[in-house]
């Protein structure tokens, strides 16, 4: 039996610029960068997105997920103090 080769490409993205405080939102600049991320990766064959449950991470990936019609898979963060 012949084995099919499948290439998997993984993109690791750090959250955009964030406000201060506990589980902060992105700043306006961070939100702009999140939109730029979606534009930059527009031609990439992304079929699934993962994010931690931190607000800043979910806001960073949201434009890309929306553009693809994907529901991000949320993984609980390890740090309870955020």
N, C-alpha and C positions, 0 to 999 in steps of 0.2 A: 504494500500500500504506500502510495506517495504522500509525503507529509507537506501540507501547505504552509508556507512561511507567512506570518503576519507580523507586520511592523507596528509597534505601539509607540506613539510619541507622547511624552508626558511634559506638560508645562507646569512649572512651579511658579506661583505669582505671590509676591508679598503685597499685603494690603496697601491701599493708598494712604496719603497723609491723613492723620486722624486728629480729632479734638482731644482735649484733656479729660481726665475723669475715668470713672469705672465703666468699662465696656463702651467706649466713646464711638460716636458716629464719625464719618469722614468729614473733612473740611470741604469747602467749595472746590479747592484745588484737588483734593483727593477724589471727589466725585467726577471732576473733569478728567482726571487720569484714568478712572475706571471706564469712562466712556471711550477714551483713547485706546484702552486695552481691547475693548470690543472691536473697535475699528481696525486695530493692528492685526488681530487674529481672525478677521472676517473671512479670509480665504482658507483658513486651516480647517481640516476635517474633524472638528471637535464634536463628540457625541455624548459626552458626560462631563459634568463639573462637580467637584467636591469643594466644600468649604467648612471651616470650623463654625461653631455657633457664636463666635464673636461678631458683634454688629458690624465692625469695620471690615471684616473679611466678607461677610454676606453682601455688604454694600459695594465692595470692590468687584465681586463677580456678577452681581445682578444685571448690569447692562449686557454682558456677554451671554448670560443664560437667557435673558429675554429675547435677544436677537436670534438665538438658536431655537427658541421654543422649548428650552430645557428647564427642568426643575432641579436646582442644585441639591446634591446629597449632603446633608448637614451632619458633621461629625462633632460630637461633644469635645470641647477643649479640655485639656488635662489640668489647667490652672484654675482652681476655683476662685482665686482672688482677682483675676483678670486685670 
